[in-house]
């Protein structure tokens, strides 16, 4: 007789992370509960009393919600390494411990971004052969597709070889999570000619042309970013963060001028919630520090998508 196993997707949420925690994180988790698949469960990691009180007030009594009590919080102003070392019972440290021991399929936090990266690298470790993990952001395009930009802020100083790895990471992410079968990769640069950009970017162009595991289409100027020529765009974290923050600023400007547009409204950070940390031995999502309940909800839904795609395992196979 064959016994069929049933696996629940276990999504860990740092309830204490973010400027408006724990309330925003808890409200976001409650919003997400009805939108998640029936085979997904939420592990709420943080202050037990606060979690229990709000669940009771909201009438939530679901077997798909687990509470993992912690007693400490890592603040946004704290030194990430020192905080993780000294606060072993913080929501971040406990969440990464659960992920490292395979108790969770994915862990998401809108807390201290530096601590999230350090926790990911030191707890679940980076994948062999990956120089540096990075963070990707999927920008919506007018035709409904995505342009995945990486890195968007973690690695501000890069070597050419790192940009090649970003291209490989972005290619796996585009294929496994967004279903893009053969993603086209572009190198963000100051011009389309091969000789453009700094010496680092020129060397990166040369190496990307030689990388057989990706479909490299050449340099791409930032003015063409939303034209749909690329599915994946690579750059150093300094340039990527400028594009990300400038896009957010432009969206805020449109809102102040009372301009409504269905496509442009997709640039509201609340809609994408969180971005994956690529290159570590586990599924990790990083949310915006100012996340409200809606943003947390969408971070949780994005976390479920990444977990069900088994993204970290596909990246490990690509690099090993």
Protein Blocks (a to p, Z undefined) as FASTA:
>chain_A
ZZdddddddddddfkgcjkbcklmmmmmmmmmmmpcfkbccddedjfklmmmmmmmnopa
cfkbccdddfbdcdfkbcfklmmmmmmmbfklmmmmmmmnopafbdcdfbdfklmmmmmm
mmnopaehiabacdddddddfkopacddddehlambccfklmmmmmmmmmmmmmmmnopa
bacdddddfbfbfkgccfklmmmmmmmmmmmkbccebjcdfklmmnopafbdcddfklmm
mmmmmmmmmmmmmmmnopacfklmmmpmklnopacdehiacdcddddfklcfklmmmmmm
mmmmmmmnommmmmmmmmZZ
